[in-house]
Amino acid sequence: MAELRITGLGTYLPERMVTNPELPALDPPHTLLEMEKVGVRARGIAQDHEDVLFMALRAARQALAQAEVDPLTLDFVILANWSERRYVPDFAPRVQHALGARRAFAFDVGCACAGFLYGLTMAHGYLQNPRYSRGLVVASDRSTRRLKPGSRANLVFGDAAAAMVVERDSPRGSRLLDYELRTDGSHSDIMTVDSAGQLEPKIRQRELNQLAGRSLADVSRALLERNRLTLADIDWILPHSGTAGVQAMLAEHLGAPAEKTLNNLADVGNVTSASIPVSLAHFLASGQVRPGHRVLSAAVGLGWQYCAVLYTV
């Protein structure tokens, strides 16, 4: 089977980072203790010019530069986005055109916060075809535009984009080892977007945290067992950030030690589909994640999709 190698990683965070004291008044008001429980100290809020396309292109160009790849050599572009979905056109063809990736086919995927990992696994499938050797996987979400003004969700979400250049059988880059994808449609309506275009939860936050934590743990455990690995064989667990409550539930259900679990939720908020690559870039830059480390990443998306990927850096 052909290997997928990640040869370039790029991210984009909005120019404006908003700390908790700078947030507009919430209704009802939230105490400092409640804010600490959410686990987010600051989040990027995209301005009007920083739309999904703008952020996607910034992240994509950074990834292409790191990989030293000409956009003309790309075979495909996959873009994950849920926050500004529309009937037509998709964002991916616009990214393809703006980059000058004329040879690449391009399309969008949904899957909410799990979209980037789903896109990455789709890229792995395309790279099994000898006609395709290189692609670009992008996540770009401006989720803060989907929040009810004054709601608690304003504490949690931030905007961001990320991109990865992926190549078949490259001698360099991070290596995708295996993945597990699951869907449970019985939970498809636990959170929806209402007629005003705003997120509308159907269950309590604690119930959502428990379901997300259990789902992340189940899919991660299945992936480890299939590869005859235990948590002792993993250097880092780098999951979708979600909320501090989701992180706590994941640790409880999976038995993951806190010292092995990484996320930068506190600094950027829940940046939905971009959360895992944004976190990975952060910890690579800090030197905490280093070449040779084995990493487990898992994500859950409202719908209810959940997945896990195993890779070496």
C-alpha positions in Angstrom: 0.0 0.0 0.0 1.3 3.5 -0.9 2.2 5.7 2.0 0.8 9.2 2.6 3.5 11.6 3.7 2.8 15.1 5.1 5.5 17.3 3.6 4.1 20.8 4.3 2.0 22.3 7.1 0.5 25.8 7.1 -1.8 27.7 9.4 -3.6 31.0 9.7 -5.0 32.7 12.7 -7.0 36.0 12.5 -5.2 39.3 13.1 -7.5 40.1 16.0 -7.1 37.8 19.1 -9.7 38.6 21.8 -9.1 37.7 25.4 -12.0 37.0 27.9 -12.1 40.5 29.4 -12.4 41.9 25.9 -15.4 39.8 24.9 -18.8 41.6 24.5 -21.1 41.3 27.5 -22.6 37.8 27.7 -26.2 37.0 28.7 -26.4 35.7 31.3 -23.1 37.2 32.6 -20.3 34.6 33.2 -18.0 34.7 36.2 -14.3 34.3 35.9 -14.5 30.8 37.4 -17.0 29.8 34.7 -14.7 31.2 32.0 -11.8 29.1 33.5 -13.9 26.0 33.3 -14.4 26.5 29.5 -10.6 26.5 29.2 -10.2 29.3 26.7 -8.3 32.5 27.5 -8.2 34.0 24.0 -9.6 33.3 20.5 -9.2 34.7 17.0 -12.2 36.5 15.6 -11.9 37.0 11.9 -12.7 40.4 10.4 -14.8 40.9 7.3 -11.8 40.5 4.9 -10.7 37.3 6.7 -13.3 35.1 5.1 -13.0 31.3 4.6 -11.3 31.8 1.2 -8.8 34.3 2.5 -7.8 32.2 5.5 -7.6 29.0 3.4 -5.3 30.6 0.9 -3.0 32.0 3.6 -2.6 28.5 5.2 -2.3 26.8 1.8 0.5 29.0 0.6 2.4 28.5 3.8 2.1 24.8 3.5 3.1 24.8 -0.2 6.2 27.0 0.6 7.2 24.6 3.4 6.9 21.6 1.1 8.6 23.5 -1.7 5.8 22.4 -4.0 4.6 24.2 -7.1 0.7 24.4 -7.1 0.8 23.2 -10.7 2.0 19.8 -9.5 -1.1 19.3 -7.2 -3.5 16.5 -8.3 -6.3 17.4 -5.9 -7.5 20.0 -3.4 -9.8 18.9 -0.6 -11.3 21.7 1.7 -13.1 21.1 4.9 -15.6 23.7 6.0 -18.9 23.8 7.9 -19.3 27.4 9.0 -20.1 29.0 5.6 -21.7 26.1 3.6 -23.7 27.0 0.6 -25.3 25.3 -2.3 -22.8 26.5 -5.0 -20.0 27.1 -5.5 -17.7 25.1 -3.3 -14.7 26.9 -1.7 -12.2 24.3 -2.9 -12.4 25.2 -6.6 -11.9 28.9 -5.7 -8.8 27.9 -3.7 -7.6 25.8 -6.6 -8.0 28.7 -9.0 -6.4 31.3 -6.7 -3.4 29.1 -6.1 -2.9 28.4 -9.8 -3.3 24.6 -9.3 -4.8 24.1 -12.7 -4.2 20.4 -12.9 -6.0 19.6 -9.6 -9.6 18.5 -9.1 -11.1 20.2 -6.1 -14.1 19.7 -3.8 -15.4 20.5 -0.3 -16.2 18.2 2.6 -18.3 18.8 5.7 -18.3 16.6 8.8 -18.0 19.7 11.1 -15.0 19.5 13.5 -14.0 16.1 12.0 -13.8 17.5 8.5 -10.0 17.8 8.3 -9.3 14.3 9.4 -11.9 12.9 7.0 -10.3 14.9 4.2 -6.9 13.6 5.1 -8.1 10.0 5.0 -9.8 10.7 1.6 -6.5 12.0 0.4 -4.9 8.7 1.5 -7.4 6.9 -0.7 -6.6 9.0 -3.8 -2.9 8.5 -3.3 -3.4 4.7 -3.7 -4.1 5.5 -7.4 -0.8 5.7 -9.3 -2.2 8.6 -11.3 -2.2 10.8 -8.3 1.0 11.6 -6.3 0.4 14.9 -4.5 -2.5 16.9 -3.0 -3.6 19.6 -0.6 -5.9 19.2 2.3 -7.3 22.4 3.8 -9.6 23.3 6.7 -11.0 26.8 7.0 -13.8 27.9 9.3 -15.1 31.3 10.5 -17.3 29.7 13.2 -17.7 32.9 15.2 -20.2 34.1 12.6 -22.5 31.2 13.6 -22.8 32.1 17.3 -25.7 33.7 19.0 -24.6 37.1 20.3 -24.1 37.0 24.1 -24.2 33.2 24.3 -21.8 30.9 26.2 -20.5 29.6 22.8 -18.7 33.0 22.4 -16.3 31.8 25.1 -15.5 28.7 23.3 -15.1 29.2 19.5 -12.4 30.9 17.4 -11.7 31.2 13.7 -8.7 29.7 11.9 -7.4 27.8 8.8 -4.8 25.1 8.3 -3.5 23.2 5.3 -1.3 20.1 4.6 0.6 19.1 1.5 0.4 15.3 1.2 2.5 13.2 -1.1 2.6 9.5 -2.1 5.8 7.6 -1.0 7.8 10.7 -0.4 11.2 10.1 1.4 10.4 13.0 3.7 7.6 14.2 6.0 5.3 12.8 8.6 3.8 9.4 7.8 0.2 8.4 8.1 0.1 4.9 9.7 -3.6 4.1 10.0 -7.1 5.5 10.7 -10.5 4.6 11.9 -13.8 6.4 10.7 -17.2 6.0 12.3 -20.7 7.6 12.1 -23.6 7.3 14.5 -26.7 8.9 12.9 -28.8 8.4 16.0 -27.1 11.5 17.4 -27.4 13.6 14.2 -29.7 16.2 15.6 -28.0 17.0 19.0 -27.0 20.4 17.6 -28.3 22.1 14.5 -28.0 25.5 12.7 -31.3 27.4 13.1 -33.1 29.5 10.6 -31.0 32.5 11.6 -27.9 30.6 10.8 -26.8 30.2 14.4 -25.8 27.0 16.3 -28.7 25.6 18.4 -27.8 22.9 20.9 -30.5 20.2 21.6 -28.8 18.7 24.7 -27.0 20.1 27.7 -23.3 20.9 27.4 -22.3 18.2 29.9 -24.2 15.5 27.9 -22.4 16.7 24.8 -19.0 16.6 26.5 -19.7 13.0 27.7 -20.8 11.8 24.3 -17.9 13.4 22.6 -15.4 12.1 25.1 -16.8 8.6 24.9 -16.8 8.7 21.1 -13.2 9.9 20.9 -12.1 7.3 23.4 -13.9 4.4 21.6 -12.5 5.2 18.1 -9.0 5.8 19.5 -9.0 2.5 21.4 -10.2 0.6 18.3 -7.4 2.1 16.2 -4.7 1.3 18.9 -6.0 -2.3 19.3 -6.0 -3.0 15.5 -2.3 -1.9 15.4 -1.5 -3.9 18.6 -0.5 -0.7 20.4 -1.2 0.7 23.8 -1.1 4.3 25.1 2.5 3.4 26.3 3.5 3.2 22.7 2.2 6.7 21.8 4.3 9.7 22.4 1.5 12.2 22.2 -2.3 12.3 22.1 -3.3 15.4 20.1 -7.1 15.5 19.8 -9.6 18.0 18.5 -9.6 20.7 21.1 -13.4 21.0 21.6 -13.7 22.3 25.2 -11.9 21.6 28.4 -14.9 19.4 29.4 -14.5 17.2 26.3 -10.8 16.9 27.1 -11.6 15.8 30.6 -14.1 13.2 29.4 -11.6 11.8 26.8 -9.0 11.4 29.5 -11.5 9.7 31.8 -12.8 7.2 29.1 -9.5 6.5 27.4 -7.3 6.6 30.6 -5.0 9.1 28.8 -2.4 10.6 31.1 -2.5 14.4 31.2 1.2 14.7 30.5 0.7 12.9 27.1 -2.2 15.0 26.0 -1.6 18.2 24.0 -3.9 21.0 22.8 -3.8 24.7 22.5 -7.4 25.3 23.2 -6.6 28.0 25.8 -4.7 30.2 23.3 -7.0 29.9 20.2 -10.3 28.4 21.3 -12.2 25.7 19.5 -11.2 26.3 15.9 -13.4 23.4 14.7 -12.1 21.6 11.6 -8.7 23.3 11.8 -8.1 22.4 15.4 -5.8 19.4 15.0 -3.4 20.8 12.3 -3.3 24.2 14.2 -2.4 22.4 17.4 0.2 20.2 15.6 1.9 23.3 14.1 2.0 25.0 17.5 3.7 22.0 19.2 6.1 21.4 16.3 7.1 25.0 16.5 7.6 24.8 20.3 9.8 21.7 19.9 7.5 19.6 22.1 6.5 17.4 19.2 9.7 16.2 17.4 10.6 14.1 14.4 10.1 10.4 15.1 7.3 10.9 17.6 4.2 8.7 17.2 1.0 10.8 17.6 -2.7 9.8 18.0 -5.3 12.4 16.9 -9.0 12.0 17.2 -11.9 14.3 16.3 -15.7 14.3 16.6 -18.1 16.2 14.3 -21.7 17.1 14.9 -23.6 14.7 12.7 -22.4 12.4 14.4 -19.0 11.6 12.8 -15.9 10.6 14.8 -12.5 9.4 13.7 -8.9 8.8 14.8 -5.6 8.9 12.9 -2.2 7.5 13.9 0.9 9.0 12.4 4.6 9.5 13.0 6.1 13.0 12.7 
